[in-house]
Amino acid sequence: MDQIARDYGGVSLDDERIVFVHLLLYGFDMETPSVADAREWAEHYGLDDRPNHLVLVGDPRMLSSTTLRMIPGLQLVDRDFVLRFDSAGKNAPHDVWTELWPGVAGALGSS
């Protein structure tokens, strides 16, 4: 993801202005994710030493066909918690490569 952010957005995911939230909607067993799933995710992706990366787990209310269709996906939420770009799922309203990633730089005032 770090290389993609640089290549398509011209940004570093270690930029202190970015908070990257990894929301686990499903666990590795496709059930409600657990704290153990979050730990494994963080360890696998080397997030433990990255203070601006958070791993959150969903609860049983989030298991649905709607959330399943959002995977994989990225969303850009600005500092006022306004959803700017939604690239979640195959039929997302915004293209992850040409809209969301360049939009990160725009949101940071970098472009």
N, C-alpha and C positions, 0 to 999 in steps of 0.2 A: 504494500500500500504506500510505503514511503516513496518508492521510485515513481509510482503512478502519480502521486501528489506533485512531485517535482516536474515530471514530464508533461502532465496535462493541466496542472494548475499553477505551476511556477511557485509552489509553496512547500515549506517543510512542515511535516506533522509535529515537529518538535517546537514550532513557533509557540511561544507562551500565550499568544492571543487565541490559539486554537485549543478547544477541549474536544477530544475525540471520544465519543461515548459508544462503546461496543454494547449493544443491547441484544442479549441472548433471549430470543422469544421461545426457543426450543432447546432442550438439552440434547446431548449426544444420542439419547435413546428416543428422540422425537416426542418426549413428554415435557412437562414443566421443567425448566432448567433449575439446577441446584447451585449452591455456592461452590460445590466441588467442580461442577462444570465450568463455572466462571474462573476458578483458580487454574484449571487445566488450560482454558482458553488463553488466559494471561501468560501463563508459563510458555505455552506453545508459540505465541506470537511475541514473546520477549517484552511484555508490557509492564512487568514488575518495577522496572527502574525508570519508567516514563511517567512523570507526575501529571501530565495533561491527558493521559489515557485512562479512562474509567471503564470497568466492565460491570454492567448491570444485568440482573436476571429478571425476567418477566414472571408473572404469577399465572395460576391456572386460567384466570379470566382472559388471558391473551392468546390462548390456544384456539385458533379458529381457521377456517379456510381463508379468511381475509388476510390474517397475518402470515399464513403459509405462502400466499401469493406475493408477499412483500420481500421474500428471500430469493436471492441475495439483494441487498439494497443499501443505498446511502441516502441520507437526507442532510441538507444544510439548513441549520437553524441559526439565525443571527443573535447578537448579544441581547436583543430585546425579546428573544424566544419566538420570533416570527419565522415560520417555515418559508424559506426562500426557494429551495429546489428540492424536488422529490424524485429521486432516482431509485425508488424501492420496487423491485420486482420487474418482471419481463415487460409489462405494459405501463411502465412508469411515465408520468407526464413530462419528465425532463430527462434528457440524455446525460448519462453519467460522464461521458468523455467530453462532449462539446458544450455542455451547459453547467453541470454541477461543479466539476473541478475548476474550470475557469471562474465560476462564480465565487469560489472560496477566495481567490485573489481579490476579486472585486469587493467582497464583504470585508476584507482586511484593508482595503484601500491601496492594494498593491498593483492595481492595473487601471 
